Amino acid sequence: MKAHDFDAKFENDDEDILENLDLSAVKRPMQKQKRVNVDFPAWMLESLDREANRVGVTRQSIIKMWLAERLERRS
């Protein structure tokens, strides 16, 4: 597909351009996952679990969300 054809398809909201993209090697910069171990007191885990259940996410997700929010405020 030529670039101008792809651009026209992109501009047309009724057409899906994903079928024309090779997404097999897509990488998100700065999104590489690294595992860390953190020890929390039991009371903190209970609070995290309550909040995670209230929001409807996992414990890991609530921790990531809160850390991301805090780090974004500092930037």
KOLLO-257502 format. One record per residue: residue number from 1; residue in one letter; y, x negated, z of N, C-alpha, C, CB in turn. Coordinates in nm, 4 decimals, padded with zeros to 6 digits, always signed. Glycine has a CB too. Example, Ala and Ser with C-alpha at 12.3 -4.5 7.8 and 13.67 -1.06 7.14 Angstrom:
# residues 2
(rec 1 a (-00.5690 -01.3190 +00.7800) (-00.4500 -01.2300 +00.7800) (-00.3300 -01.3200 +00.7800) (-00.4473 -01.1308 +00.9046))
(rec 2 s (-00.2250 -01.2850 +00.7080) (-00.1060 -01.3670 +00.7140) (+00.0030 -01.2900 +00.7870) (-00.0598 -01.4084 +00.5725))
//
This chain:
# residues 75
(rec 1 m (-00.1170 -00.0849 +00.0000) (+00.0000 +00.0000 +00.0000) (+00.1238 -00.0899 +00.0000) (-00.0005 +00.0968 +00.1225))
(rec 2 k (+00.2168 -00.0556 -00.0815) (+00.3416 -00.1311 -00.0893) (+00.4326 -00.0931 +00.0276) (+00.4130 -00.1054 -00.2245))
(rec 3 a (+00.5200 -00.1852 +00.0633) (+00.6078 -00.1656 +00.1787) (+00.6930 -00.0403 +00.1653) (+00.6973 -00.2864 +00.1971))
(rec 4 h (+00.7474 -00.0163 +00.0471) (+00.8343 +00.1018 +00.0330) (+00.7532 +00.2318 +00.0458) (+00.9080 +00.0984 -00.1037))
(rec 5 d (+00.6260 +00.2304 +00.0057) (+00.5404 +00.3477 +00.0246) (+00.5113 +00.3698 +00.1728) (+00.4087 +00.3319 -00.0537))
(rec 6 f (+00.4838 +00.2597 +00.2431) (+00.4587 +00.2685 +00.3870) (+00.5838 +00.3196 +00.4583) (+00.4161 +00.1306 +00.4440))
(rec 7 d (+00.7012 +00.2669 +00.4229) (+00.8267 +00.3109 +00.4839) (+00.8495 +00.4599 +00.4620) (+00.9442 +00.2312 +00.4273))
(rec 8 a (+00.8223 +00.5060 +00.3408) (+00.8409 +00.6483 +00.3107) (+00.7458 +00.7337 +00.3943) (+00.8184 +00.6753 +00.1603))
(rec 9 k (+00.6218 +00.6870 +00.4076) (+00.5249 +00.7599 +00.4884) (+00.5679 +00.7617 +00.6354) (+00.3850 +00.6970 +00.4742))
(rec 10 f (+00.6209 +00.6497 +00.6825) (+00.6699 +00.6408 +00.8202) (+00.7845 +00.7385 +00.8437) (+00.7154 +00.4976 +00.8519))
(rec 11 e (+00.8737 +00.7477 +00.7497) (+00.9904 +00.8358 +00.7629) (+00.9523 +00.9836 +00.7591) (+01.0907 +00.8062 +00.6524))
(rec 12 n (+00.8396 +01.0158 +00.6962) (+00.7932 +01.1536 +00.6880) (+00.7162 +01.1858 +00.8153) (+00.7046 +01.1764 +00.5614))
(rec 13 d (+00.7728 +01.2686 +00.9012) (+00.7119 +01.3006 +01.0306) (+00.5764 +01.3703 +01.0175) (+00.8055 +01.3878 +01.1107))
(rec 14 d (+00.5477 +01.4280 +00.9029) (+00.4227 +01.5022 +00.8853) (+00.3044 +01.4117 +00.8545) (+00.4382 +01.6035 +00.7749))
(rec 15 e (+00.3296 +01.2852 +00.8255) (+00.2215 +01.1957 +00.7866) (+00.1891 +01.0970 +00.8979) (+00.2578 +01.1208 +00.6591))
(rec 16 d (+00.0600 +01.0671 +00.9112) (+00.0109 +00.9735 +01.0122) (-00.0033 +00.8354 +00.9488) (-00.1253 +01.0215 +01.0721))
(rec 17 i (+00.0688 +00.7374 +01.0029) (+00.0627 +00.6023 +00.9460) (-00.0455 +00.5169 +01.0095) (+00.1960 +00.5337 +00.9616))
(rec 18 l (-00.1049 +00.5631 +01.1186) (-00.2040 +00.4818 +01.1885) (-00.3238 +00.4467 +01.1016) (-00.2511 +00.5537 +01.3118))
(rec 19 e (-00.3608 +00.5357 +01.0117) (-00.4749 +00.5070 +00.9251) (-00.4467 +00.3884 +00.8319) (-00.5105 +00.6310 +00.8427))
(rec 20 n (-00.3213 +00.3514 +00.8159) (-00.2839 +00.2397 +00.7299) (-00.2632 +00.1092 +00.8064) (-00.1586 +00.2739 +00.6547))
(rec 21 l (-00.2887 +00.1098 +00.9361) (-00.2683 -00.0087 +01.0179) (-00.4015 -00.0630 +01.0673) (-00.1765 +00.0226 +01.1360))
(rec 22 d (-00.4119 -00.1944 +01.0747) (-00.5288 -00.2586 +01.1337) (-00.4945 -00.2900 +01.2796) (-00.5699 -00.3894 +01.0542))
(rec 23 l (-00.5461 -00.2110 +01.3714) (-00.5138 -00.2247 +01.5129) (-00.6190 -00.3062 +01.5884) (-00.4997 -00.0875 +01.5762))
(rec 24 s (-00.7137 -00.3640 +01.5169) (-00.8244 -00.4340 +01.5825) (-00.7805 -00.5599 +01.6566) (-00.9289 -00.4702 +01.4805))
(rec 25 a (-00.6720 -00.6215 +01.6145) (-00.6290 -00.7461 +01.6774) (-00.4951 -00.7321 +01.7502) (-00.6190 -00.8553 +01.5730))
(rec 26 v (-00.4564 -00.6106 +01.7798) (-00.3278 -00.5873 +01.8452) (-00.3322 -00.6414 +01.9876) (-00.2923 -00.4364 +01.8454))
(rec 27 k (-00.2270 -00.7109 +02.0251) (-00.2132 -00.7629 +02.1608) (-00.0772 -00.7236 +02.2151) (-00.2314 -00.9168 +02.1643))
(rec 28 r (-00.0745 -00.6909 +02.3433) (+00.0508 -00.6552 +02.4078) (+00.1005 -00.7778 +02.4830) (+00.0333 -00.5325 +02.5035))
(rec 29 p (+00.2175 -00.8291 +02.4463) (+00.2689 -00.9480 +02.5150) (+00.2904 -00.9224 +02.6636) (+00.3997 -00.9935 +02.4510))
(rec 30 m (+00.2603 -01.0222 +02.7421) (+00.2787 -01.0183 +02.8871) (+00.1923 -00.9112 +02.9539) (+00.4248 -00.9937 +02.9199))
(rec 31 q (+00.0852 -00.8668 +02.8895) (+00.0001 -00.7642 +02.9466) (-00.1403 -00.8142 +02.9766) (-00.0068 -00.6470 +02.8542))
(rec 32 k (-00.1623 -00.9453 +02.9669) (-00.2936 -00.9993 +02.9978) (-00.3256 -00.9713 +03.1443) (-00.2997 -01.1514 +02.9676))
(rec 33 q (-00.4454 -00.9229 +03.1679) (-00.4861 -00.8868 +03.3028) (-00.5411 -01.0083 +03.3764) (-00.5904 -00.7747 +03.2992))
(rec 34 k (-00.5049 -01.0210 +03.5018) (-00.5601 -01.1224 +03.5908) (-00.6001 -01.0528 +03.7199) (-00.4575 -01.2385 +03.6176))
(rec 35 r (-00.7148 -01.0886 +03.7704) (-00.7643 -01.0269 +03.8934) (-00.7117 -01.1039 +04.0145) (-00.9195 -01.0229 +03.8946))
(rec 36 v (-00.6675 -01.0279 +04.1148) (-00.6253 -01.0865 +04.2420) (-00.6922 -01.0089 +04.3545) (-00.4691 -01.0844 +04.2573))
(rec 37 n (-00.7130 -01.0745 +04.4646) (-00.7672 -01.0094 +04.5836) (-00.6589 -01.0079 +04.6902) (-00.8960 -01.0819 +04.6351))
(rec 38 v (-00.6363 -00.8910 +04.7467) (-00.5363 -00.8752 +04.8514) (-00.6015 -00.8002 +04.9669) (-00.4091 -00.7996 +04.7986))
(rec 39 d (-00.5841 -00.8515 +05.0858) (-00.6366 -00.7842 +05.2042) (-00.5281 -00.6952 +05.2638) (-00.6872 -00.8872 +05.3090))
(rec 40 f (-00.5634 -00.5676 +05.2874) (-00.4719 -00.4718 +05.3470) (-00.5313 -00.4223 +05.4783) (-00.4439 -00.3535 +05.2502))
(rec 41 p (-00.4470 -00.3931 +05.5758) (-00.4989 -00.3305 +05.6973) (-00.5488 -00.1886 +05.6653) (-00.3893 -00.3267 +05.8084))
(rec 42 a (-00.6412 -00.1399 +05.7447) (-00.7030 -00.0090 +05.7206) (-00.5992 +00.1026 +05.7135) (-00.8046 +00.0222 +05.8301))
(rec 43 w (-00.4985 +00.0992 +05.8024) (-00.3972 +00.2056 +05.8015) (-00.3217 +00.2101 +05.6692) (-00.2984 +00.1859 +05.9166))
(rec 44 m (-00.3004 +00.0921 +05.6090) (-00.2280 +00.0863 +05.4829) (-00.3133 +00.1434 +05.3689) (-00.1865 -00.0587 +05.4516))
(rec 45 l (-00.4426 +00.1118 +05.3704) (-00.5325 +00.1670 +05.2683) (-00.5393 +00.3191 +05.2784) (-00.6736 +00.1067 +05.2823))
(rec 46 e (-00.5432 +00.3701 +05.3996) (-00.5454 +00.5155 +05.4183) (-00.4183 +00.5791 +05.3632) (-00.5617 +00.5505 +05.5672))
(rec 47 s (-00.3046 +00.5169 +05.3880) (-00.1775 +00.5692 +05.3361) (-00.1731 +00.5598 +05.1837) (-00.0584 +00.4924 +05.3974))
(rec 48 l (-00.2196 +00.4477 +05.1308) (-00.2245 +00.4318 +04.9855) (-00.3138 +00.5380 +04.9221) (-00.2749 +00.2914 +04.9486))
(rec 49 d (-00.4292 +00.5605 +04.9825) (-00.5219 +00.6607 +04.9289) (-00.4625 +00.8012 +04.9337) (-00.6534 +00.6576 +05.0064))
(rec 50 r (-00.3947 +00.8340 +05.0413) (-00.3306 +00.9667 +05.0513) (-00.2260 +00.9839 +04.9419) (-00.2651 +00.9859 +05.1905))
(rec 51 e (-00.1430 +00.8821 +04.9236) (-00.0382 +00.8912 +04.8214) (-00.0982 +00.8942 +04.6813) (+00.0592 +00.7734 +04.8339))
(rec 52 a (-00.1997 +00.8131 +04.6583) (-00.2654 +00.8116 +04.5267) (-00.3259 +00.9490 +04.4969) (-00.3756 +00.7014 +04.5211))
(rec 53 n (-00.3905 +01.0100 +04.5950) (-00.4479 +01.1440 +04.5760) (-00.3399 +01.2479 +04.5512) (-00.5309 +01.1842 +04.6977))
(rec 54 r (-00.2292 +01.2351 +04.6226) (-00.1187 +01.3301 +04.6045) (-00.0647 +01.3244 +04.4630) (-00.0062 +01.3017 +04.7044))
(rec 55 v (-00.0509 +01.2017 +04.4102) (+00.0044 +01.1827 +04.2757) (-00.1025 +01.2059 +04.1688) (+00.0637 +01.0412 +04.2614))
(rec 56 g (-00.2293 +01.1896 +04.2059) (-00.3378 +01.2108 +04.1102) (-00.3767 +01.0864 +04.0340) (-00.2996 +01.3165 +04.0135))
(rec 57 v (-00.3645 +00.9713 +04.0993) (-00.4022 +00.8446 +04.0365) (-00.4941 +00.7679 +04.1314) (-00.2758 +00.7596 +04.0004))
(rec 58 t (-00.5439 +00.6546 +04.0858) (-00.6287 +00.5714 +04.1707) (-00.5438 +00.4861 +04.2641) (-00.7196 +00.4821 +04.0851))
(rec 59 r (-00.6102 +00.4306 +04.3639) (-00.5429 +00.3389 +04.4563) (-00.4821 +00.2220 +04.3792) (-00.6417 +00.2872 +04.5638))
(rec 60 q (-00.5583 +00.1654 +04.2885) (-00.5098 +00.0519 +04.2097) (-00.3859 +00.0899 +04.1295) (-00.6197 +00.0013 +04.1156))
(rec 61 s (-00.3871 +00.2094 +04.0734) (-00.2720 +00.2538 +03.9932) (-00.1468 +00.2699 +04.0767) (-00.3033 +00.3848 +03.9241))
(rec 62 i (-00.1600 +00.3265 +04.1961) (-00.0406 +00.3458 +04.2799) (+00.0166 +00.2116 +04.3220) (-00.0739 +00.4308 +04.4045))
(rec 63 i (-00.0705 +00.1150 +04.3513) (-00.0230 -00.0184 +04.3873) (+00.0506 -00.0808 +04.2695) (-00.1405 -00.1085 +04.4316))
(rec 64 k (-00.0063 -00.0716 +04.1507) (+00.0589 -00.1274 +04.0315) (+00.1925 -00.0597 +04.0039) (-00.0323 -00.1134 +03.9096))
(rec 65 m (+00.1955 +00.0737 +04.0168) (+00.3194 +00.1476 +03.9912) (+00.4294 +00.1032 +04.0865) (+00.2959 +00.2987 +04.0045))
(rec 66 w (+00.3961 +00.0946 +04.2161) (+00.4961 +00.0580 +04.3157) (+00.5428 -00.0855 +04.2968) (+00.4405 +00.0768 +04.4561))
(rec 67 l (+00.4509 -00.1753 +04.2681) (+00.4907 -00.3148 +04.2442) (+00.5809 -00.3258 +04.1214) (+00.3664 -00.4040 +04.2263))
(rec 68 a (+00.5452 -00.2559 +04.0147) (+00.6260 -00.2594 +03.8927) (+00.7661 -00.2055 +03.9188) (+00.5583 -00.1787 +03.7812))
(rec 69 e (+00.7752 -00.0933 +03.9923) (+00.9065 -00.0364 +04.0247) (+00.9912 -00.1359 +04.1026) (+00.8905 +00.0933 +04.1054))
(rec 70 r (+00.9313 -00.1991 +04.2008) (+01.0051 -00.2949 +04.2841) (+01.0503 -00.4155 +04.2030) (+00.9187 -00.3409 +04.4019))
(rec 71 l (+00.9616 -00.4667 +04.1185) (+00.9968 -00.5848 +04.0379) (+01.1036 -00.5511 +03.9341) (+00.8719 -00.6412 +03.9678))
(rec 72 e (+01.1003 -00.4310 +03.8793) (+01.2020 -00.3906 +03.7812) (+01.3387 -00.3778 +03.8472) (+01.1630 -00.2573 +03.7144))
(rec 73 r (+01.3428 -00.3315 +03.9714) (+01.4711 -00.3202 +04.0433) (+01.5336 -00.4566 +04.0689) (+01.4512 -00.2471 +04.1764))
(rec 74 r (+01.4493 -00.5553 +04.0885) (+01.4988 -00.6903 +04.1179) (+01.5483 -00.7630 +03.9938) (+01.3902 -00.7719 +04.1837))
(rec 75 s (+01.5077 -00.7182 +03.8774) (+01.5456 -00.7865 +03.7521) (+01.6853 -00.7537 +03.7086) (+01.4503 -00.7505 +03.6416))
//
